[in-house]
Amino acid sequence: VEKNVLVVTTVEPLTNGGGRGQFGSAIMSFRIALLLLLQASCTLGHVALTYPRAAYPQYDFLDNVRTGGPCGLAMGQPTSRDTLVANTEVTVTFHLAYAHRGGFAFDLLSCNGTTQLVDLTNGVVPNVSSTTTEWTLTLPSNTCDCCYFRLRREAREWTGPAAWGGRYIFWSCAPVQILLAATDSCDGTNCSGHGTCQGGACTCSGMWYGKYCQYEDACRNDSDCNGHGQCIDLQSTSPPAHQCFCEAGWHGPLCSKKSTLTNAMFNEDDYPGYIKAKDNLEYFYQFDSDNNELEVAIKYSGGEEWVGFGFRPSGTDGSCRATSPGFYPPSASQVTPEGEGEGEGEGETNAEGEGETNAEGEGETTAEGEGETNAEGEGETTAEGEGETNAEGEGETNAEGEGENNAEGEAGTGSLHAMDCTDMVISKVKGNLHRILDHYTRGRSTPQEDEWYGGQQNIVAAVGQRVDGVTYIRFRKPARSSDKFDHSITNSIVNVIWAHGQVIGQYMPTIPPPAAGVDKSSFKKDFYQAQELKYHGSIGRGSTSTNLVNPASQGTDQCSFQILDSRQTVLYSARWGPSQGDSQKILFELEATSAANTWVGIGFSDNRRMPESDIVTAAISSSNVVRVADRWASMTSRPAVDDDESQVQDWSVNVRNGKIYATFKRTVATSDSMDLSLDQPRYFLFAWGPLRTDGDIIYHGSNKYISDERISATLCAAMSERSSGGGGGDSDVDEIWGIAVAVVVVVLGAILAVVYYIYSRQKFQYTKQCEGEDDQPFGMTQKEKVSV
């Protein structure tokens, strides 16, 4: 490597039956080590080739955990491909949405992906900047009509599959043809089919730009914005470089649609629905039944970072992925160069220590996919590995509960990651201009505008502006759409995710600086730009569940919480107050929908986050094993059980009619460092979920909520116990006694009903006779009649 130019000096052609020579296969060995973390609610994609252009669809989260080699997508004869020339230098560029540690490697594969033709970098190029997005190399002397140019990018922060020795990589492949000699004066590229070659230079058409017209923009100048907006330079590291931002009264990709929303400012009281994502990010919503539209208003007291809002119907399963373009082959690698599949995996820890796993393995996901979880779900790590903690920690997913370590099959029916099959609106605001568009994401790849998938924009009105350092956004979406990349909005629970871009200079995790001896010229200190859609950071994402049509179906007050489904069925409820007769204890009553092996929980926090939260969980297995645990979450993983659980007393757990019920008392004051005293206001956390086979709790998915305000439990009215009995929880006995009592009541009721019926009939007949003209009915005397 010299001046960022790598020259392949030895290429040995092989012959096969007199056919075309094939490239010699280079053997390379490298180690990639990363931390496998349980990801939170929302993640943007990471790596994809931009030149040569990756095969469609250009998903940028194709890794060796979920997708099979060699490219993560099905391969074959492409309909189009970039043209390169043998024995020439080519500058390869790629999109990078996360500043990963580690190096990269390039190679050429046969058209069907079964053969590695040549290793272009002689293994991994190790000493590169974490923000490098281009590399210049020299192509070999042989030609091919159809082959694939492959990028493999390490992510040393995370851990990959055991079959790969714990190494985690992203891959992206671009179909190319390599000619022996140039057919034009523009290096034989034919200007990528998007321009004309004149005098050795390409003149690009439409929105295309670059030396070879290889990159597509969203606009090139203000005239592309139809006179109702400006073409803004995003300062991005990968295309698009420019996008139209619209003035009030107009919206759409090119500001060509009129908007009925013209003022971004709003009255918060006009919106019955409310989600407090963070202290500086709030969402308000209302459903307009007259027009059958959802209106969302956003208030973000940050910078000019993009802001996202997404939702997906509760109960959606993995089969939804099949509606999107592209096919994920199973997670089994092909064309693995010798030595790549072996080794121990080095598991590096970065200087900042972000997202790393401690020696005891807390918070990590194991090779078997048992990602540690917590009752609130914050900062969990996935096979994908974001692992950082968010401010609210909502919507984290785990390998065990959500199948994160499995290949993302096309017809899978398992649980989904928070971003899978999600309908999104991404909003960007710059001064009085805005760009608010309908997006969709199949999985963890960067959300794309609906048109990219073959859909259409379904936002009917939008406006945004910044006032006194605060971003205000409003948009409206129809409740019904024929576009399969837009979810219908119904009177039911939906999973909601939110996110915003990283604040310049406050990146989490921080960008790894170049190591000693690494060329610093390619290092980009401001790698995350406010308006460029990249990784949101560890504190800029989260999720919750709500009813967008009927927000009144859920709510929290100072003494209770509940959430109902569209049929007004209680999904979860909690009540609390001082125990009657003992004000030094708080009595809690919890209820949640139940299946076999279920837990229900409540927690207390000072920061609305998982770490440093005091949590109580009550669980009952299908074999009627009951466990009530006092837990403390010290980090973003399954909360550990306290050494001292004496603060939780007089508990009872049972299952009846498809619901789990739990009651317990918790002391108000405590000197235990693993418990929070309840003599002062705390945020309350509510959650429920399934159990592992060993009876411990599994990640709750979207079944979690956080109070928007602090709650003072001691100020509630005193409560008497509905049920009690420490060590109780014999649900079979409870159900048998309940059934027995019900049977006795029904039988006694039936007997009484029969007796009353007979009595009423006899009384009626005697009354008729007594009041009749016959002085002696039934042969009775007058005295007997009076007696009757």
JODAMO-V137096 format. One record per residue. N is the residue number from 0. PHI is phi in degrees with one decimal (NA if undefined). OMEGA is omega as a letter, one per 40 degrees, with the letter a starting at -180 (999 if undefined). BURIAL is # if it has 16 or more other ideal C-beta (glycine too) atoms within 10 Angstrom, else .. Layout:
BEGIN
N & PHI & OMEGA & BURIAL
N & PHI & OMEGA & BURIAL
END
This chain:
BEGIN
0 & NA & i & .
1 & -144.6 & a & .
2 & 55.7 & i & .
3 & 61.7 & i & #
4 & -116.6 & i & .
5 & -104.1 & a & #
6 & -111.4 & i & .
7 & -84.2 & a & #
8 & -97.4 & a & .
9 & -127.1 & i & .
10 & -132.9 & a & #
11 & -111.2 & i & .
12 & -69.6 & i & .
13 & -112.6 & i & .
14 & -110.8 & a & .
15 & -135.6 & i & .
16 & 63.5 & i & .
17 & 81.2 & a & .
18 & -79.5 & a & .
19 & -61.3 & i & .
20 & -64.3 & i & #
21 & -108.5 & a & #
22 & -71.4 & i & #
23 & -64.6 & a & #
24 & -91.9 & i & #
25 & -89.3 & i & #
26 & -96.2 & i & .
27 & -133.9 & i & #
28 & -135.4 & i & .
29 & -150.2 & i & #
30 & -118.3 & i & #
31 & -127.2 & i & #
32 & -131.9 & a & #
33 & -150.9 & i & #
34 & -89.8 & i & #
35 & -89.4 & a & #
36 & -115.5 & i & #
37 & -82.9 & a & #
38 & -70.5 & i & #
39 & -84.4 & a & #
40 & -55.6 & a & #
41 & -152.7 & i & #
42 & -144.2 & i & #
43 & -94.2 & a & #
44 & -63.9 & a & #
45 & -126.6 & a & #
46 & -136.8 & i & #
47 & -160.5 & i & #
48 & -64.7 & i & #
49 & -110.6 & i & #
50 & -156.5 & e & #
51 & -53.9 & a & #
52 & -76.5 & a & #
53 & -58.5 & i & #
54 & -61.6 & i & #
55 & -73.7 & e & .
56 & -80.2 & a & #
57 & -83.5 & i & #
58 & -64.4 & a & #
59 & -113.7 & i & #
60 & -131.1 & i & #
61 & -106.8 & a & #
62 & -126.8 & a & #
63 & -87.2 & i & #
64 & -94.0 & a & #
65 & -103.1 & a & #
66 & -120.5 & a & #
67 & -82.7 & i & #
68 & -75.5 & e & #
69 & -92.3 & a & #
70 & -128.0 & a & #
71 & 87.8 & i & #
72 & -129.9 & i & #
73 & -61.6 & a & .
74 & -111.1 & i & #
75 & 158.0 & a & .
76 & -64.9 & a & .
77 & -78.8 & i & #
78 & -80.4 & i & .
79 & -148.6 & a & .
80 & -159.0 & i & #
81 & -78.8 & a & #
82 & -103.9 & i & #
83 & -124.1 & a & #
84 & -121.2 & a & #
85 & -59.8 & i & #
86 & 60.7 & i & .
87 & -124.3 & i & .
88 & -81.2 & i & .
89 & -136.4 & i & #
90 & -95.3 & a & .
91 & -86.2 & i & #
92 & -124.7 & i & #
93 & -148.5 & i & #
94 & -75.1 & i & #
95 & -136.6 & a & #
96 & -98.7 & a & #
97 & -145.2 & a & #
98 & -79.1 & a & #
99 & -80.5 & i & #
100 & -77.8 & i & #
101 & 105.7 & a & #
102 & -106.5 & i & #
103 & -147.9 & i & #
104 & -141.4 & i & #
105 & -123.7 & i & #
106 & -150.3 & i & #
107 & -113.5 & a & #
108 & -118.0 & i & #
109 & -66.1 & a & #
110 & -61.1 & i & #
111 & -93.8 & i & .
112 & 78.9 & a & #
113 & -87.0 & a & .
114 & -131.6 & i & #
115 & -84.7 & a & #
116 & -80.4 & i & #
117 & -161.8 & i & #
118 & -87.8 & a & #
119 & -79.1 & a & #
120 & -121.1 & i & #
121 & 52.2 & a & #
122 & 98.3 & a & #
123 & -80.4 & i & #
124 & -82.7 & a & #
125 & -84.2 & a & .
126 & -94.3 & i & .
127 & -127.2 & i & #
128 & -68.2 & i & #
129 & -68.0 & a & #
130 & -108.5 & i & #
131 & -64.3 & a & #
132 & -127.5 & i & #
133 & -153.9 & a & .
134 & -154.4 & i & #
135 & -104.6 & i & .
136 & -141.7 & i & #
137 & -107.2 & a & #
138 & -76.2 & i & #
139 & -73.1 & a & #
140 & -86.0 & a & .
141 & -86.2 & a & #
142 & -115.7 & i & #
143 & -154.6 & i & #
144 & -83.9 & i & .
145 & -146.1 & i & .
146 & -149.0 & a & #
147 & -117.2 & i & #
148 & -90.8 & a & #
149 & -114.2 & i & #
150 & -108.8 & i & #
151 & -121.7 & a & #
152 & -113.0 & i & #
153 & -70.3 & i & #
154 & -137.5 & a & #
155 & -73.5 & i & #
156 & -74.3 & a & #
157 & -120.5 & a & #
158 & -111.4 & i & #
159 & -98.9 & a & #
160 & -64.3 & i & #
161 & -61.3 & a & .
162 & -63.6 & i & .
163 & -103.4 & i & #
164 & 65.8 & i & #
165 & 81.7 & a & #
166 & -85.3 & a & #
167 & -117.1 & i & #
168 & -137.8 & i & #
169 & -100.7 & i & #
170 & -133.2 & i & #
171 & -148.9 & a & #
172 & -126.4 & i & #
173 & -122.1 & i & #
174 & -71.6 & a & #
175 & -140.4 & i & #
176 & -122.6 & a & #
177 & -114.8 & a & #
178 & -95.0 & i & #
179 & -72.2 & a & .
180 & -143.7 & a & .
181 & -67.7 & i & #
182 & -98.6 & i & .
183 & -149.4 & a & .
184 & -82.9 & i & .
185 & -104.6 & i & #
186 & 60.5 & i & #
187 & 70.9 & a & #
188 & -84.0 & a & #
189 & 57.3 & i & #
190 & 51.7 & i & #
191 & 58.3 & a & #
192 & 78.9 & a & .
193 & -125.8 & i & #
194 & -177.6 & i & #
195 & -122.2 & a & .
196 & -96.6 & a & #
197 & -134.9 & i & .
198 & 60.9 & i & .
199 & 83.6 & i & .
200 & -132.1 & i & .
201 & -88.7 & i & #
202 & -105.2 & a & .
203 & -84.8 & i & #
204 & -107.4 & i & .
205 & 56.8 & a & .
206 & -94.0 & a & #
207 & -88.2 & i & #
208 & -151.8 & a & #
209 & 108.7 & a & #
210 & -56.5 & a & #
211 & -115.2 & a & #
212 & 55.2 & a & #
213 & -92.7 & a & #
214 & -116.6 & a & #
215 & -107.7 & i & #
216 & -103.1 & i & #
217 & -91.6 & i & #
218 & -164.1 & i & #
219 & -113.3 & i & .
220 & -157.0 & a & .
221 & -61.1 & a & #
222 & -63.3 & i & .
223 & -72.4 & a & #
224 & -98.3 & i & #
225 & 57.6 & i & #
226 & 73.3 & a & .
227 & -125.2 & i & #
228 & -173.3 & a & #
229 & -127.6 & i & #
230 & -86.8 & a & #
231 & -96.4 & i & #
232 & -77.3 & a & .
233 & -80.1 & a & #
234 & 57.6 & a & .
235 & -83.1 & i & #
236 & -92.5 & i & #
237 & -149.8 & a & #
238 & -65.5 & e & #
239 & -79.2 & i & #
240 & -90.5 & a & #
241 & -134.5 & i & #
242 & -145.2 & i & #
243 & -78.7 & i & #
244 & -113.1 & a & #
245 & -97.3 & i & #
246 & -83.6 & a & #
247 & -57.3 & a & #
248 & 97.3 & i & .
249 & -137.9 & i & #
250 & -156.0 & a & #
251 & 109.1 & a & #
252 & -56.3 & a & #
253 & -121.2 & i & #
254 & 55.9 & a & #
255 & -103.1 & a & .
256 & -108.8 & i & #
257 & -74.4 & a & .
258 & -120.7 & i & #
259 & -77.6 & i & .
260 & -89.9 & a & #
261 & -120.5 & a & .
262 & -126.7 & a & .
263 & -76.5 & i & #
264 & -69.0 & a & .
265 & -150.9 & i & #
266 & -94.4 & a & .
267 & -59.0 & a & .
268 & -69.4 & i & .
269 & -77.6 & a & .
270 & -114.2 & a & #
271 & -70.2 & a & .
272 & -91.7 & a & #
273 & -149.6 & i & .
274 & -129.8 & i & #
275 & -95.1 & a & .
276 & -73.3 & i & #
277 & -147.2 & i & #
278 & -61.1 & a & .
279 & -109.9 & i & .
280 & -140.8 & a & #
281 & -130.2 & i & #
282 & -118.5 & i & #
283 & -123.5 & a & #
284 & -150.3 & i & #
285 & -148.3 & i & #
286 & -106.9 & i & #
287 & -92.4 & a & .
288 & -70.5 & i & .
289 & -66.2 & a & .
290 & -102.2 & a & .
291 & 55.5 & a & .
292 & -134.0 & i & #
293 & -100.5 & i & #
294 & -113.9 & i & #
295 & -118.2 & i & #
296 & -121.7 & a & #
297 & -126.7 & i & #
298 & -125.9 & a & #
299 & -125.1 & a & #
300 & -93.5 & i & .
301 & -126.2 & i & #
302 & -93.2 & a & #
303 & -93.9 & a & #
304 & -67.2 & i & #
305 & -63.5 & a & #
306 & -130.8 & a & #
307 & -121.4 & i & #
308 & -141.4 & a & #
309 & -139.2 & i & #
310 & -150.8 & i & #
311 & -152.9 & a & #
312 & -56.4 & i & #
313 & -63.3 & a & #
314 & 95.9 & i & .
315 & -61.2 & i & #
316 & -116.0 & a & .
317 & -64.5 & i & #
318 & -65.9 & a & .
319 & -63.5 & a & #
320 & -64.7 & a & #
321 & -68.9 & i & .
322 & -79.0 & a & .
323 & -94.3 & i & #
324 & -66.1 & i & .
325 & 93.3 & i & #
326 & -130.5 & i & .
327 & -87.1 & i & #
328 & -69.0 & a & #
329 & -62.3 & a & .
330 & -77.2 & i & #
331 & -140.1 & a & .
332 & -89.6 & i & #
333 & -112.3 & i & #
334 & 48.3 & i & #
335 & -91.4 & a & #
336 & -56.2 & a & #
337 & -54.3 & i & .
338 & 93.4 & a & .
339 & -71.7 & a & #
340 & -87.0 & a & .
341 & -123.4 & i & .
342 & 108.4 & a & #
343 & -99.3 & a & .
344 & 77.8 & a & #
345 & -88.6 & i & .
346 & 50.3 & a & #
347 & -65.7 & i & .
348 & -110.9 & a & #
349 & -81.3 & a & #
350 & -62.0 & a & .
351 & -83.8 & i & .
352 & 72.3 & a & .
353 & -80.3 & i & #
354 & 68.3 & a & #
355 & -82.6 & a & #
356 & -104.3 & a & #
357 & -82.5 & a & .
358 & -62.0 & a & .
359 & -81.9 & i & .
360 & 83.5 & a & .
361 & -64.2 & i & .
362 & 76.6 & a & #
363 & -96.7 & i & #
364 & -104.2 & a & #
365 & -85.2 & i & .
366 & -61.8 & i & .
367 & -82.7 & i & .
368 & 87.9 & a & #
369 & -90.9 & a & #
370 & -66.8 & i & #
371 & -63.7 & a & #
372 & -129.2 & i & #
373 & -136.5 & a & #
374 & -69.6 & i & #
375 & -102.1 & i & #
376 & 91.2 & a & #
377 & -96.6 & i & #
378 & 61.3 & i & #
379 & -61.9 & i & #
380 & -110.7 & i & #
381 & -116.6 & i & #
382 & -60.1 & i & #
383 & -77.7 & i & #
384 & 90.9 & i & #
385 & -64.8 & i & #
386 & 64.4 & i & #
387 & -74.1 & a & #
388 & -93.9 & i & #
389 & -98.2 & a & #
390 & -60.7 & a & #
391 & -106.8 & i & #
392 & 66.6 & a & #
393 & -82.1 & i & #
394 & 78.0 & i & #
395 & -65.0 & i & #
396 & -121.9 & i & #
397 & -130.2 & a & #
398 & -70.4 & a & #
399 & -78.4 & a & #
400 & -78.5 & a & #
401 & -122.2 & i & #
402 & 67.1 & a & #
403 & -67.9 & a & #
404 & -89.1 & i & #
405 & -94.3 & i & #
406 & -64.5 & a & #
407 & -84.1 & a & #
408 & -64.8 & a & #
409 & -70.9 & a & #
410 & -118.1 & a & .
411 & -62.9 & a & #
412 & -117.7 & a & .
413 & -77.4 & i & .
414 & -66.5 & a & #
415 & -111.9 & i & #
416 & -70.0 & a & #
417 & -58.1 & a & #
418 & -89.6 & a & #
419 & -62.0 & i & #
420 & 52.0 & a & #
421 & -110.1 & i & #
422 & -83.5 & a & #
423 & -128.4 & i & #
424 & -122.9 & i & #
425 & -104.4 & a & #
426 & -116.2 & i & #
427 & -127.0 & a & #
428 & -131.7 & i & #
429 & -136.0 & a & #
430 & 64.4 & i & .
431 & -98.4 & a & .
432 & -108.9 & a & #
433 & -143.2 & i & #
434 & -138.6 & a & #
435 & -124.7 & a & #
436 & -132.3 & i & #
437 & -77.2 & i & #
438 & -128.2 & i & #
439 & -149.9 & i & #
440 & -138.2 & i & #
441 & -73.7 & a & #
442 & -157.0 & a & #
443 & -85.9 & i & #
444 & -69.6 & a & #
445 & -54.9 & i & #
446 & -56.0 & i & #
447 & -119.0 & i & #
448 & -60.4 & a & #
449 & -54.1 & a & #
450 & -60.8 & a & .
451 & -60.9 & a & .
452 & -88.1 & a & #
453 & 101.0 & i & .
454 & -96.1 & a & #
455 & -147.8 & i & .
456 & -71.9 & a & #
457 & -119.0 & i & #
458 & -79.6 & a & #
459 & -95.8 & i & #
460 & -162.0 & a & #
461 & -161.7 & i & #
462 & -159.3 & i & #
463 & -155.2 & i & #
464 & -161.3 & i & #
465 & -107.9 & a & #
466 & -133.0 & i & .
467 & 52.2 & i & .
468 & 80.0 & a & .
469 & -117.7 & i & .
470 & -93.1 & i & #
471 & -115.7 & a & #
472 & -137.1 & i & #
473 & -138.5 & i & #
474 & -151.9 & i & #
475 & -129.6 & i & #
476 & -127.2 & i & #
477 & -69.6 & a & #
478 & -71.4 & a & #
479 & -119.7 & i & .
480 & -152.6 & i & #
481 & -84.2 & i & .
482 & -76.4 & a & #
483 & -70.0 & i & .
484 & -102.3 & i & #
485 & -128.2 & i & #
486 & -82.9 & i & #
487 & -70.1 & a & .
488 & -107.0 & a & #
489 & -124.7 & a & .
490 & -79.9 & a & .
491 & -156.8 & a & #
492 & -75.9 & i & #
493 & -126.1 & i & #
494 & -85.2 & a & #
495 & -113.6 & i & #
496 & -120.4 & i & #
497 & -139.1 & i & #
498 & -165.6 & i & #
499 & -145.8 & a & #
500 & -68.1 & a & #
501 & -74.0 & i & #
502 & -80.2 & a & #
503 & -55.9 & i & .
504 & 86.1 & i & .
505 & -127.6 & a & .
506 & -69.0 & i & #
507 & -134.1 & e & #
508 & -74.1 & i & #
509 & -67.2 & a & .
510 & -77.7 & i & #
511 & -59.6 & i & #
512 & -72.8 & i & .
513 & -59.4 & i & #
514 & -73.1 & i & .
515 & -58.9 & i & .
516 & 88.6 & i & .
517 & -90.0 & i & #
518 & -60.8 & a & .
519 & -88.4 & a & .
520 & -66.3 & a & .
521 & -93.9 & a & #
522 & -77.2 & a & #
523 & -111.5 & a & #
524 & -62.1 & i & .
525 & -98.4 & a & .
526 & -65.6 & a & #
527 & -98.1 & i & #
528 & -91.9 & a & #
529 & -58.0 & a & #
530 & -100.0 & i & #
531 & -94.1 & a & #
532 & -77.7 & i & #
533 & -129.4 & a & #
534 & -53.8 & a & #
535 & -76.3 & a & #
536 & 90.4 & a & #
537 & -76.8 & a & #
538 & -115.2 & a & #
539 & -118.5 & a & #
540 & -153.8 & i & #
541 & 177.0 & i & #
542 & -156.3 & i & #
543 & -158.5 & i & #
544 & -128.5 & a & #
545 & -161.2 & i & #
546 & -110.4 & a & #
547 & -73.8 & a & #
548 & -89.8 & a & #
549 & -129.4 & a & #
550 & -64.4 & i & #
551 & -68.1 & a & .
552 & -75.7 & i & #
553 & -146.0 & i & #
554 & 172.2 & i & .
555 & -127.7 & i & #
556 & -120.5 & a & .
557 & -74.2 & a & #
558 & -130.5 & i & #
559 & -161.6 & i & .
560 & -148.2 & i & #
561 & -155.2 & i & #
562 & -137.0 & a & #
563 & -116.5 & i & #
564 & -89.8 & a & #
565 & -65.4 & i & .
566 & -95.1 & a & .
567 & 65.4 & i & .
568 & -83.7 & a & .
569 & -71.1 & i & .
570 & -88.5 & i & #
571 & -156.6 & i & #
572 & -147.7 & i & #
573 & -146.9 & i & #
574 & -130.0 & i & #
575 & -155.9 & i & #
576 & 173.1 & i & #
577 & -55.8 & i & #
578 & -68.4 & a & #
579 & -62.4 & a & .
580 & 92.2 & i & .
581 & -150.7 & a & .
582 & -70.2 & i & .
583 & -87.0 & i & .
584 & -130.6 & i & #
585 & -102.5 & i & #
586 & -92.8 & i & #
587 & -115.6 & i & #
588 & -125.5 & a & #
589 & -118.3 & i & #
590 & -146.9 & i & #
591 & -154.9 & i & #
592 & -59.6 & a & #
593 & -135.7 & i & #
594 & -130.1 & i & .
595 & -61.6 & i & .
596 & 61.2 & a & #
597 & -132.6 & i & #
598 & -129.8 & i & #
599 & -135.0 & a & #
600 & -146.5 & i & #
601 & -145.2 & a & #
602 & -137.3 & a & #
603 & -133.7 & a & #
604 & -146.0 & i & #
605 & -104.9 & a & .
606 & -133.8 & a & .
607 & 59.5 & i & #
608 & -127.2 & i & #
609 & -69.9 & a & #
610 & -58.3 & i & #
611 & 65.8 & i & .
612 & -109.8 & i & #
613 & -97.1 & a & #
614 & -133.0 & i & #
615 & -119.8 & i & #
616 & -121.7 & i & #
617 & -123.2 & a & #
618 & -133.4 & i & #
619 & -142.3 & a & #
620 & -88.3 & i & #
621 & -65.6 & i & .
622 & -96.6 & i & .
623 & 67.3 & i & .
624 & -85.7 & a & .
625 & -105.2 & i & #
626 & -143.6 & i & #
627 & -110.8 & a & #
628 & -128.0 & i & #
629 & -93.8 & a & #
630 & -124.7 & i & #
631 & -134.9 & i & #
632 & -95.8 & i & #
633 & -91.1 & a & .
634 & -154.9 & a & #
635 & -87.1 & i & #
636 & -155.6 & i & #
637 & -55.5 & a & #
638 & -64.2 & a & #
639 & -79.3 & i & #
640 & -74.3 & a & .
641 & -64.6 & i & #
642 & -66.0 & i & .
643 & -113.1 & a & .
644 & -106.0 & a & #
645 & -71.0 & a & .
646 & -74.1 & i & #
647 & -101.8 & a & #
648 & -134.6 & i & #
649 & 48.5 & a & #
650 & -94.3 & i & #
651 & -149.2 & a & #
652 & -137.1 & i & #
653 & -154.3 & i & #
654 & -120.7 & i & #
655 & -143.7 & i & .
656 & 51.0 & i & .
657 & 76.4 & i & .
658 & -132.9 & i & #
659 & -101.8 & i & #
660 & -119.6 & i & #
661 & -141.5 & i & #
662 & -130.0 & i & #
663 & -162.6 & i & #
664 & -111.7 & i & #
665 & -129.7 & a & #
666 & -62.3 & a & #
667 & -70.4 & a & #
668 & -97.3 & i & .
669 & -153.7 & i & #
670 & -104.9 & i & .
671 & -73.5 & a & #
672 & -67.9 & i & .
673 & -96.7 & i & #
674 & -135.6 & i & #
675 & -99.9 & i & #
676 & -65.6 & a & .
677 & -103.9 & i & #
678 & -85.4 & i & .
679 & -138.8 & a & .
680 & -62.6 & i & #
681 & -134.6 & i & #
682 & -74.0 & i & #
683 & -106.4 & i & #
684 & -114.5 & a & #
685 & -126.2 & a & #
686 & -162.3 & i & #
687 & -154.2 & a & #
688 & -175.0 & a & #
689 & -88.4 & i & #
690 & -112.6 & i & #
691 & -76.0 & i & #
692 & -64.0 & i & .
693 & -88.1 & i & .
694 & 92.3 & i & .
695 & -84.5 & a & #
696 & -75.3 & i & #
697 & -114.1 & i & #
698 & -49.4 & a & #
699 & -80.0 & a & #
700 & 64.4 & a & #
701 & -84.8 & a & #
702 & -83.8 & i & #
703 & -153.3 & a & #
704 & -147.3 & i & #
705 & -132.6 & i & #
706 & -64.6 & i & #
707 & -74.7 & a & .
708 & -124.5 & i & .
709 & -70.6 & a & .
710 & -121.2 & i & #
711 & -104.7 & a & .
712 & -66.7 & a & #
713 & -71.5 & a & #
714 & -87.9 & a & .
715 & -76.6 & i & #
716 & -67.2 & i & .
717 & -62.8 & a & .
718 & -119.5 & i & #
719 & -96.9 & a & .
720 & -78.3 & i & .
721 & -81.5 & i & .
722 & -147.3 & a & .
723 & -153.8 & i & .
724 & 114.4 & i & .
725 & -56.7 & a & .
726 & 77.4 & i & .
727 & -69.8 & i & #
728 & 114.8 & i & #
729 & -77.0 & a & #
730 & -66.2 & i & #
731 & -65.4 & i & .
732 & -61.3 & i & .
733 & -56.4 & a & #
734 & -69.8 & i & .
735 & -63.6 & i & .
736 & -62.3 & i & .
737 & -62.9 & i & .
738 & -67.0 & a & .
739 & -61.0 & i & .
740 & -60.5 & a & .
741 & -62.5 & i & .
742 & -63.1 & i & .
743 & -59.5 & a & .
744 & -61.7 & a & .
745 & -62.9 & a & .
746 & -63.9 & i & .
747 & -61.7 & i & .
748 & -62.6 & i & .
749 & -65.0 & i & .
750 & -61.4 & a & .
751 & -61.0 & i & .
752 & -64.0 & i & .
753 & -65.2 & i & .
754 & -59.3 & a & .
755 & -64.9 & i & .
756 & -63.3 & a & .
757 & -62.1 & a & .
758 & -60.7 & a & .
759 & -64.7 & i & .
760 & -63.4 & a & .
761 & -65.8 & i & .
762 & -61.6 & a & .
763 & -61.4 & a & .
764 & -65.1 & a & .
765 & -65.4 & a & .
766 & -64.7 & i & .
767 & -58.6 & a & .
768 & -69.0 & a & .
769 & -65.8 & a & .
770 & -90.6 & a & .
771 & -79.8 & a & .
772 & -79.3 & a & .
773 & -67.8 & a & .
774 & -71.3 & a & .
775 & -130.8 & a & .
776 & -63.2 & a & #
777 & 54.0 & i & .
778 & 76.9 & a & .
779 & -78.6 & i & #
780 & -79.6 & i & .
781 & -63.2 & i & .
782 & -63.1 & i & .
783 & -64.5 & i & .
784 & -60.8 & i & #
785 & -61.7 & i & .
786 & -62.8 & i & .
787 & -62.7 & 999 & .
END
